[in-house]
Amino acid sequence: MNNVAIRVENLGKTFRIGARQERYQTLRESLTRTVTSSFRRAAAVLHGHASEGGTDEIWALRDVSFEVQRGEVIGIIGSNGAGKSTLLKILSRITEPTRGRVSIKGRVGSLLEVGTGFHPELTGRENIYLNGTILGMRRTEIEKKFDEIVDFAELERFLDTAVKHYSSGMYTRLAFAVAAHLETEILLVDEVLAVGDASFQRKCLGKISSVAKEGRTVVFVSHNTAAILSLCGRVTWLNAGKVRDDGETSTVVQRYLKSMSATEGLPLQQRTDRKGDGSARFVSLRIESADHDQVIRPGSRWKISVGYHSDQPLQRADFCLSVYDYMLGCRIFELDSEVTGGMTDLLPAKGTVTCLTDPVDLSPGRCYVNATLMRNGVLADYVPHALSIDVEVADVYGTGKTPARNHVINVIKHHWFAGNGTH
């Protein structure tokens, strides 16, 4: 019992759809409103009108319970809208739960949103002290870690510049550096690391790993299952606000990915786990080999047919297909019409676009594709796990042996020579 750092018991959080932000109230107004609300709830029960989770409410979390041991690194996974960020905000005491309770032993450092706890008019230097104070650090503790924070963030030139002039990447660098270097017993990290560039992401993941080795407790939310697999000894999978699974990392991740691929059986028009303003939508997606045998193997050229629909002709439409390794969840490559400049300025309201690739040298195994459609620079439609494909086994090198996906993702044709390779 004494080794538990975080205990979550029957946690629930509800939001009222369309609710307006209320002005601050006096104590008298708050008490009056509380009493009035109590009478209204009682009257609703007597007349049979009270129903949990009514049409004007949504439960972001419901009956969530778990424990995190001191020094444990736990990953939180789930699709968009599963309740992951809401959970971390409750753990950080940014928002209060509707029901249930959370017990935390130790000081908490959190990196949930870019610039959380920063004052835009203050400089980077001043915000290091401000953010550290918010996290409960004494000035002497902050000064002890100050140089490490600045070195890690790589923002020494901009240290005396107001952070309102920082880019989102600079915000992320400084915010993570503060949260990770100050001596909190518990570190909460959301998907905000995706804002940074690739090299800084690797740097952050390395820091999280070193923090874990110091015996500090880490709760890590990410869609990057490769990072989850490398950092976390245990994973909790949230689905529709509830704990669907909890256990050893690789086992839970496999179940999660399998469930994600199950949604691919639905026609794209029926998928509800999409994002965007809906002004244009994917209606079909097909990937096949452009070579004669129609089977995708290492070195096959891919032919991708994308069906779409809109209420009017599409101007400045950009299609992007991101290909991921099925197990690791790491992005292998992207096919982006904006980058190649291959789309016309105006497309009909309904139709199909086609992408033809050069040979794709992937080792045998399963991949999945996330589909993104931009319209005039605005996200119109995004469908995660829109399609899965299998790269079939092939004797790439003509040796009777085939590369395995668990060893390498890309297959590169090559030759070996004795000596200095001057053949």
C-alpha positions in Angstrom: 0.0 0.0 0.0 2.8 2.4 0.8 4.4 1.8 -2.6 1.4 3.2 -4.5 2.1 6.6 -6.2 -1.3 7.0 -7.9 -4.6 5.4 -7.0 -7.6 6.1 -9.2 -11.0 4.9 -7.9 -14.2 4.8 -9.9 -13.3 8.0 -11.7 -15.9 9.7 -13.8 -15.9 13.0 -15.8 -18.9 14.4 -17.7 -19.1 17.4 -19.9 -22.2 19.2 -20.9 -22.5 19.6 -24.7 -22.9 23.1 -25.8 -22.5 24.5 -22.3 -21.5 28.2 -22.2 -18.6 29.4 -20.0 -20.1 31.0 -16.9 -19.0 34.2 -15.3 -17.4 34.2 -11.9 -19.9 34.2 -9.1 -20.0 35.6 -5.6 -20.2 33.2 -2.6 -23.9 34.0 -2.1 -24.6 33.3 -5.8 -22.7 30.0 -5.7 -24.6 28.8 -2.5 -27.9 29.8 -4.0 -27.1 28.0 -7.2 -26.1 24.8 -5.3 -29.2 24.7 -3.3 -31.4 25.4 -6.3 -29.7 22.7 -8.3 -30.2 20.2 -5.5 -34.0 20.9 -5.5 -34.1 20.6 -9.3 -32.3 17.2 -9.2 -34.6 15.9 -6.5 -37.7 17.1 -8.5 -36.3 15.4 -11.6 -35.9 12.1 -9.8 -39.4 12.3 -8.4 -40.9 12.9 -11.8 -38.7 10.3 -13.5 -36.8 12.7 -15.6 -33.3 12.1 -14.2 -31.1 10.0 -16.4 -27.4 9.6 -16.2 -25.6 10.6 -19.3 -28.6 12.4 -20.9 -28.7 13.7 -24.4 -26.9 17.0 -23.4 -24.0 15.3 -21.5 -21.1 13.2 -22.6 -19.0 11.0 -20.2 -15.3 11.4 -21.1 -14.4 9.0 -18.3 -16.6 6.4 -16.5 -15.7 4.1 -13.7 -12.0 4.2 -14.3 -9.9 2.5 -11.6 -6.2 1.6 -11.5 -3.0 1.9 -9.5 0.5 3.0 -10.4 3.3 1.9 -8.2 6.1 4.2 -7.2 8.9 4.1 -9.9 6.6 2.5 -12.5 6.4 3.7 -16.1 2.9 3.2 -17.4 1.6 4.0 -20.9 -2.0 5.2 -21.6 -3.2 4.3 -25.1 -6.5 4.6 -26.9 -8.1 6.2 -30.0 -9.0 9.9 -30.2 -11.7 10.8 -27.7 -11.0 7.8 -25.5 -10.4 10.1 -22.4 -6.6 10.0 -22.2 -6.0 13.7 -22.0 -9.0 14.2 -19.6 -7.5 11.6 -17.3 -4.1 13.4 -17.2 -5.8 16.8 -16.6 -7.5 15.3 -13.6 -4.3 13.7 -12.3 -2.7 17.2 -12.7 -5.6 18.8 -10.8 -6.3 21.0 -13.8 -9.9 19.8 -13.8 -12.0 18.1 -11.1 -13.7 14.8 -11.6 -17.5 14.5 -11.6 -17.3 11.4 -9.4 -14.7 9.1 -7.9 -11.4 10.1 -6.3 -7.7 10.3 -7.1 -4.9 9.8 -4.5 -1.4 11.0 -5.4 1.7 10.6 -3.2 4.4 13.0 -4.4 4.9 16.2 -6.3 3.6 16.1 -9.9 5.3 17.6 -13.0 3.1 17.6 -16.1 3.5 18.4 -19.8 0.0 18.3 -21.2 -0.3 21.2 -23.6 2.2 23.5 -25.2 2.9 26.3 -22.8 0.7 25.2 -20.0 1.7 27.3 -16.9 3.7 29.8 -19.0 2.9 33.5 -19.0 3.3 34.9 -22.6 4.5 38.3 -21.5 7.4 36.9 -19.4 10.7 35.8 -20.8 11.9 32.2 -21.0 14.1 32.7 -18.0 11.2 34.1 -15.9 8.9 31.3 -17.0 11.4 28.7 -15.9 11.1 30.1 -12.4 7.3 30.6 -12.7 6.7 27.1 -14.0 9.0 25.6 -11.4 7.1 27.5 -8.6 3.8 26.2 -9.9 5.1 22.7 -9.7 6.0 23.3 -6.0 9.7 23.8 -6.3 11.7 26.1 -4.1 13.9 28.7 -5.8 17.1 27.0 -4.7 15.9 23.8 -6.4 15.1 25.6 -9.6 18.5 27.4 -9.6 20.2 24.0 -9.1 18.6 22.6 -12.3 18.6 25.9 -14.3 21.6 25.3 -16.5 20.5 21.8 -17.3 17.1 23.0 -18.3 18.6 25.7 -20.6 21.1 23.3 -22.2 18.4 20.7 -22.8 16.0 23.1 -24.4 18.7 24.6 -26.6 17.1 28.1 -26.3 19.9 30.0 -24.7 19.8 32.8 -27.4 16.1 33.3 -26.7 16.2 33.0 -22.9 15.5 36.7 -22.3 12.8 36.9 -25.1 9.1 37.0 -24.1 7.7 33.5 -24.8 4.8 35.0 -26.8 7.3 35.3 -29.6 8.2 31.6 -29.3 7.1 29.1 -32.0 5.1 26.0 -30.8 8.3 23.9 -31.1 10.2 26.4 -28.9 7.4 26.3 -26.3 7.6 22.5 -26.3 11.3 22.5 -25.8 11.2 24.8 -22.8 8.0 23.3 -21.3 9.4 19.7 -21.5 12.8 20.8 -20.2 11.3 22.4 -17.1 8.9 19.5 -16.4 11.5 16.8 -16.8 14.4 18.3 -15.0 12.8 19.6 -11.9 12.7 17.1 -9.1 9.1 15.9 -9.1 8.4 12.4 -8.0 5.7 11.9 -10.7 5.9 13.0 -14.4 2.8 13.2 -16.6 3.5 13.5 -20.3 0.8 13.8 -23.0 1.1 13.5 -26.8 2.4 17.1 -26.9 5.8 15.7 -27.8 4.5 15.2 -31.4 4.9 19.0 -31.8 8.7 18.9 -31.7 11.0 17.9 -34.5 12.2 14.3 -34.8 15.6 14.8 -33.2 14.0 16.6 -30.2 11.4 13.9 -29.9 14.2 11.3 -29.6 15.9 13.5 -27.0 12.7 13.7 -25.0 12.1 10.0 -25.1 15.7 9.5 -23.9 15.1 11.9 -21.0 11.9 10.0 -20.1 13.8 6.8 -20.1 16.5 8.3 -17.8 13.8 9.7 -15.5 12.3 6.3 -15.2 15.7 4.8 -14.3 16.0 7.3 -11.5 13.0 5.6 -9.9 10.5 8.3 -10.6 6.9 7.5 -11.7 6.0 8.3 -15.3 2.5 8.3 -16.9 3.0 8.5 -20.7 0.2 9.1 -23.2 1.1 8.5 -26.8 -0.2 7.1 -30.1 3.4 6.1 -30.9 3.3 2.4 -29.9 7.0 2.1 -30.7 7.7 4.6 -27.9 5.2 2.9 -25.6 6.8 -0.5 -26.2 10.4 0.8 -25.5 9.5 2.9 -22.4 6.6 1.3 -20.6 6.5 -1.9 -18.6 2.7 -1.7 -18.4 -0.1 -0.2 -20.5 -3.7 0.9 -19.7 -6.0 0.9 -22.7 -8.9 3.4 -22.6 -11.8 3.0 -24.9 -14.9 5.3 -24.8 -13.9 6.6 -21.4 -13.5 3.1 -19.8 -10.6 0.9 -19.0 -10.8 -1.8 -21.7 -7.5 -3.6 -20.8 -4.5 -3.2 -18.5 -1.4 -5.3 -18.4 1.9 -6.2 -19.9 2.8 -3.7 -22.7 3.3 -5.9 -25.8 0.1 -7.9 -25.0 -2.1 -4.9 -24.5 -0.7 -3.1 -27.5 -1.3 -6.1 -29.8 -5.0 -6.3 -28.6 -5.3 -2.5 -29.2 -3.9 -2.7 -32.7 -6.1 -5.7 -33.5 -9.2 -3.7 -32.4 -8.1 -0.7 -34.5 -7.8 -2.9 -37.6 -11.3 -4.3 -36.9 -12.9 -1.0 -37.8 -11.4 -1.2 -41.3 -14.1 -3.7 -42.1 -16.6 -0.8 -42.2 -17.0 1.2 -45.4 -15.3 4.5 -45.0 -18.6 6.4 -45.2 -19.7 4.6 -42.0 -16.6 5.3 -40.0 -17.3 7.5 -37.0 -13.8 7.8 -35.6 -12.8 10.5 -38.0 -11.8 14.1 -37.6 -12.3 17.2 -39.8 -14.9 19.7 -40.8 -16.6 17.2 -43.2 -16.6 19.5 -46.2 -15.0 16.7 -48.1 -14.7 13.0 -47.2 -13.1 9.8 -48.2 -15.5 7.2 -49.5 -13.1 4.5 -50.6 -9.5 3.5 -50.5 -7.8 0.6 -52.3 -4.1 -0.3 -52.5 -2.9 -3.0 -55.0 0.3 -3.9 -56.8 0.8 -2.0 -60.0 2.8 -5.0 -61.3 1.4 -7.9 -63.2 0.8 -10.4 -60.4 -1.3 -8.0 -58.3 0.3 -9.2 -55.1 2.3 -6.7 -53.0 5.8 -7.9 -52.3 9.1 -6.2 -51.4 9.9 -4.0 -54.4 6.3 -3.8 -55.7 5.0 -0.6 -57.2 1.8 0.4 -55.4 -1.3 1.7 -57.1 -3.6 3.6 -54.7 -7.1 4.5 -55.7 -8.8 7.1 -53.4 -12.5 7.8 -53.7 -13.9 11.1 -52.3 -17.1 13.1 -52.1 -17.8 16.8 -51.5 -20.8 19.1 -51.8 -18.9 21.2 -54.4 -15.8 21.1 -56.6 -12.6 20.8 -54.6 -10.1 23.6 -54.8 -6.6 23.2 -53.4 -7.3 19.6 -52.3 -4.3 17.7 -50.7 -4.4 14.0 -50.2 -1.9 12.4 -47.8 -1.6 8.7 -46.9 0.7 7.8 -44.0 2.0 4.2 -43.9 2.8 2.7 -40.5 4.3 -0.5 -39.3 1.4 -2.4 -37.8 3.1 -3.6 -34.6 5.4 -0.8 -33.8 3.1 2.0 -34.8 6.0 3.9 -36.3 5.5 5.9 -39.5 7.5 4.4 -42.4 6.7 6.9 -45.2 4.1 9.3 -46.6 2.5 9.8 -49.9 1.5 13.4 -50.0 0.1 15.2 -53.1 1.0 18.6 -51.7 4.7 17.7 -51.5 4.8 16.2 -55.0 2.6 18.9 -56.6 0.8 16.3 -58.5 -2.9 17.5 -58.1 -4.7 19.9 -60.3 -6.1 23.2 -58.8 -9.7 22.1 -59.2 -11.3 18.6 -58.8 -14.9 17.6 -59.4 -17.1 17.3 -56.3 -17.1 13.6 -56.6 -14.5 11.3 -58.0 -11.3 9.3 -57.7 -7.7 10.2 -57.5 -4.9 7.7 -58.1 -1.3 7.5 -56.8 1.3 5.4 -58.4 4.6 4.8 -56.6 8.1 3.7 -57.5 9.1 0.3 -56.1 8.5 0.2 -52.4 11.1 -1.9 -50.6 9.3 -3.1 -47.5 10.0 -6.4 -45.8 7.1 -8.9 -45.5 4.6 -7.9 -42.8 1.5 -5.9 -42.1 1.1 -2.1 -42.5 -1.8 0.2 -41.9 -2.6 3.5 -43.5 -4.0 6.8 -42.0 -5.8 8.9 -44.6 -5.8 12.7 -44.5 -7.7 15.1 -46.8 -7.0 18.9 -46.7 -9.2 21.5 -48.4 -7.9 25.0 -48.8 -5.4 24.3 -46.0 -8.1 23.1 -43.6 -8.5 19.6 -42.4 -11.6 18.2 -44.1 -11.3 14.5 -43.2 -8.9 12.3 -41.3 -9.5 8.5 -40.9 -7.1 6.5 -38.7 -6.4 2.9 -39.7 -8.3 3.5 -42.9 -6.8 0.4 -44.4 -4.4 -2.4 -43.6 -2.2 -4.1 -46.2 0.1 -7.2 -46.1 3.4 -7.2 -47.9 3.8 -10.9 -48.9 6.9 -13.0 -48.5 9.4 -12.8 -51.4 12.9 -14.1 -52.1 14.3 -10.6 -52.6 18.0 -11.7 -52.8 17.5 -15.0 -54.7 19.0 -17.0 -51.8 16.0 -18.9 -50.6 15.9 -16.7 -47.4 13.5 -13.9 -46.8 13.9 -10.9 -44.5 11.6 -10.7 -41.5 9.7 -7.6 -40.4 10.7 -8.1 -36.7 14.4 -7.6 -37.8 14.1 -4.9 -40.4 11.4 -2.8 -42.1 13.1 -1.7 -45.3 14.6 -4.1 -47.8 17.5 -2.7 -49.8 19.0 -4.7 -52.7 22.8 -5.0 -52.2 25.8 -7.1 -52.9 28.8 -8.2 -50.8 32.4 -8.6 -52.1 35.6 -9.9 -50.6 38.3 -7.2 -50.3 37.7 -3.5 -50.7 34.6 -3.6 -52.9 36.2 -2.4 -56.2 34.3 -4.9 -58.3 
